[in-house]
Amino acid sequence: MQPSLASLVCTALMRIGTHMATGFDQHFAEQKMTQAQFRMLLSTWLEGKHEGVTPSRLADHMLVERATVSALSRVLVERGWLKRIAGENRRSHRLVLTPAGGRQLEQLAPLAVQLAEDTLADLSKAQLKALLESLDLIESRLRSHKAGEQELEKRVKS
C-alpha cells in the first residue's frame, strides 16, 4: 500500500517538529530552558501582556492540553518567571510574565531567532512566505477540528 501524499507531509511535519524541539532543547540547555517553556513564556507575553492570560487561553494558543500548561506553568512560577494572579472568580487565575521572566525572554529571543534563521537559511524569502501560508492553513484546520471536537464533547455531556 502506497502512503498518500498528505500522510507523507504529516509524517514529515511531525518528524521535523520533533527534531526542531530537540535541537532547541539542546541549544538552550545551558539556560535551563526547553522549547516548551520558551513557547509558554512567549505565549504568555503575546496573549496576556501586563493583564495576564488564563491557562485555558494559553492552551488554545499553543495548541496543547490544559494539563500541559499546568505542568509548564508550575515550573515557570517556581523559577520566578511567571506569576499567578487572581482571575475572574476565586477558582480561576491568570498567568503573567514577571520582570525576571521578561528579562529571560529578552535574553533568549535573539538566540531563538538566530536558531530559526540558521535552520531555514536554505529557503528563499518566497519559499518561506509560501511555507508560512501553508502552515497557517494547516493550523487553521487543526484549530477548527479541535473546536469541533470540543463542541461534540459538550453535546455528549448534555
N, C-alpha and C positions, 0 to 999 in steps of 0.2 A: 504494500500500500504506500503510495506516494504522499508525503505530507503536503498540506495545502500551503500556498504562499503566505496566507495570513498566519498559520501556525508557525511557519519558519520565522516570520517577522516577530511574533510574540515571544518565541523562544530566544531570539537574538536580543530583544529588549530586556528580557529577564536576565540573560547571561551578562549583558553589558551593565545593567543596573547593579547586579551583584558585584561585578568586578570594580565598578566605579566606587561603590560604597566601601569595599575592602581597601582600595587604593587610598581613598580619603582617610579611612581609619589609620592606615599605616603612616600616611603623610603627616597626620596630626597627632600621632601617639605621644610625642614629646609634650604637647599642650594638654594631654589627658582629655581629648575631645573626640567623640565619634561623629560620624556624619549625621546620625540621627539626632544627637544633642545639638549640633550646629544648626540643623534644619529647625529644631524646636526653638532655639534662641531667635533665629532669623524670622520664623513664622510668628513668634510672639510679638516681635517688633513690628513686622509688616501688618499684622492683623489687629494688634492692640494698642500700638503707640504707647502713650502715657496712661491711658484708661484701663489697660489690661484686656484680656480676652478669655472667654470661657474655654475650659478644656474641650468641650464638645465642638466648639467652633474651630479650635486648633486641629482636632482630629479630622474634621471635614476638610480643612485647608490642606493638611498634609496627606490626605487620603490614607489614614491609618485608623486603627481601632482606638476607642476611648481608653482602653486599658493600656495601650502603648503610650499614650500621652500621660497617663497617670504615672507609669513607671519612669518615664523620662523626666517628668516634672519633679518627682521625688528627688532624683539625683541632682537636678539643677537647682532646686531650692536648698538642698543640703550644702551645695557648693557656694551658695550665696549669689547665684547668677539670675535666679528668678525669685519672685516673692508672691505669695498667695495673699490676695486682698478680698474683702467681703464682696459677695455677689449680690444678686437681686433679692435673695431671701437668705435665711440663716443656714440653709443646707447647700448653698452654692458658693462658688468662689470664682475669682478671675486670676489669671496669671499675668504678672507684669515684669518686665525686664528691670533688674536693679542697676544702679550705676556700675557695679562690678561686672554684671552681665553685658552691659553696653560696652564697657572697655574691652571685654573678651571678644565680643562681636566685631568691634572696630579693629582689633589686633588681627583676628583670623580672617576677616572678609577679604583683604587683599591677597592673602595666601590662597584662599579658596578660588578667587578669581584667576589667579595665576595658574593654579592647577587645572581649572577649566580651559583656560587659553592653551595650555600645553597639550591637554587631552584632545582638543578639537583643532589643533593647528593645521592639520592637513586638509581641512574643509574650507572652501571659499566662502565669502560673505553670502553669496547667493545660495550656496548649499546649506549654510547654517540657517538662513531665513526659511528655506523650504522645509528643513528638518523641524524647526520650531513650529511652523504651521501644522505639520503632520502630527507632531507630539501634542499640540493644543487640541487637535481633533480627537486624538486618542483619549486625552484626559477628559474632554467634554463627554465622550461616550461613556467612559468609566464613571464619571460623576452622575450622569443620567441613569445608568444601570444601578448604581448604588442607591439613588433616590427612589427608583422603582422597587428595589428590594425592601427598603425601609417602609414604603407605603404598603407593600404586601404584608409585612410583619405587623403593622398597625391594624390592618383589616383582619388578620388571623386572630390577633389578641382580642379584638372587639366582640 
